[in-house]
Amino acid sequence: MIKSSILILAIIFFTIRFSSAQEKGYTPKIEPCTCWLKADSNLKTTCAYLVVPENRSKPNGKTIKLPFAYVESNNPNKHKDPVLFSAGGPGASSLRGVRIHYRALMKNRDYIAFEQRGTQYALPCLKCDEVDAAVKKAYRNNLPVESMTLEGIKQCRQNLINQGIDLSAYNTDENAADIEDLRIALKIDSLNLIGISYSGGLMMAVLHKYPQHIRSLILDSALPEFVNIDEDELTNFNEALNKVFTNCETDSSDKAKYSNIKQRFHEYFTSIGSKSFYINYLEKGTTDSIRVKYGRNELLSVLHGYMEGHDQIKEVPRLLTEMISGNHKPYITAYLDGVFNGYAGESGMRLSVYCSDKMAYANKNTIYQQEQIQPYMAGFHVNDVYLPMCSCWQVAPIAVETKRPFYSNTPALLSAGGLDDACRPIYNDMIHHYMPNSHRLLFTDKQHGPLLNSYEGDAFIGKFLDDPYKKIESDKKNIIAY
């Protein structure tokens, strides 16, 4: 009788898996490989590729390989629901710079770092070196940077297409299906998902599409799918700047130097408009300097970089005071050093995701309305992917259903930085509206990604995973739990 029951269960299990494969038209596969991620030597780490169709509407067509690292907890009584992390961007690698040896999440659970399609270690990787070369050429020859960038994007697109790559297959819908296929291939019944920025929205999409296998979400500075960030980007940047200005007025010991810094910033950056400036710049490895043209957009790019730097943000009032007085040289020199020595250009994966996801649904008038009420930043692109690029890139939009808000009782831990110039705390409030079992944390003096990049955040993650329905509390003045 027992043997018969086991046989029946085995037949049912095989039938379910076979039916699932038939429905999909393919079976996700695991292919072992060497490891990129180096975990603590005391933690067993296994690396492999997930092999899936590039485009699931063509299940028998070309396949791609997506690497992941599976790190095992040392706890013999660990839970069976691992934590899966995938990086933001879109376009960042999930297998680079992941520090897990001290993580509270490893105390009771295994950990999976999953590389999204088209990113650094995936096969193929959608690099766009052509954009990098085009931008450098623009600055060397004082050509319009934006039009040269578009030329580089056109070249990259054609080169990737010539390699047989389907650019419309690199999007949030396919990324979410990749995570579900990994769960199936690893025979995991339940997952806890961690996402940051873009991947916060991606993890919400996984929950939206495959809710029955998700135990909890941990979302750090999440960008929800139902938000088109280009309709917010200048305003988000402006709000974060205003926080810095308020802090400066409150805390500065030199009231005379920094008085009215907000008004002076508005007046100066409005006044320079389309004005051109020039600097003599010596490119590394050359002997003759070149005369490089720059303008308001380059100055705002420097400011944006300072706003996102952990230590540099404290220098923003001083930076603006220097710029307003006309002292641009040291800052533009450092900016050009970055262009010529460190700039990598937009990746094809980033372009495909943004253009199919955000830009395909963004309202052009709403985007430009921001410039009308904030003229001191008109024409500046906070995000390095913007509308004219997507007109060149030409990819199909993701499913309308993916863009819609949805309600869920799944528990979630939401975190935001009060000084974040990209994903403002209001996004967490919007998510909480649809996910009533979510807990919100506001790191008032932090920028993007405060939960995953602090020891305090790690402790909150550990407590949440232990009991995701228990109310999160904070005894720290700079971390508000609500």
ABEGO torsion letter per residue (X at the ends): XAAAAAAAAAAAAAAAAAAAAAAAGBBBBBBBBBBABBBBAABBBBBBBBBBBABAABAABBBBBBBBBBBBBABAABBABBBBBBBBOBGBBAABGBBAAABAAAAABBBBBBBBBGBAABOBBBBBAAAAAAAAAAAAAGBBAAAAAAAAAAAAAAAAAAAGBBAAABBAAAAAAAAAAAAAAAGBABBBBBBBEAAAAAAAAAAAABAAABABBBBBGBBBAABBAAAAAAAAAAAAAAAAAAAAAAABABAAAABGAAAAAAAAAAAAEABBBBBBBBBBGBABBBBBBBBAAAAAAAAAAAAABAAAAAAAAAAAAAAAAGBAAAAAAAAAAAAAAABAEBBAAAAAAAAAAAAAABBAAAAAAAAAABAAABGBBABABBAAAAAAAGBBBBBAAAABBBBBABBBBBBBBAABAABBAAAAAAAAAABAABBBBBBAABBBGAAAABAAAAAAAAAAAABAABBBBBABAABBBX
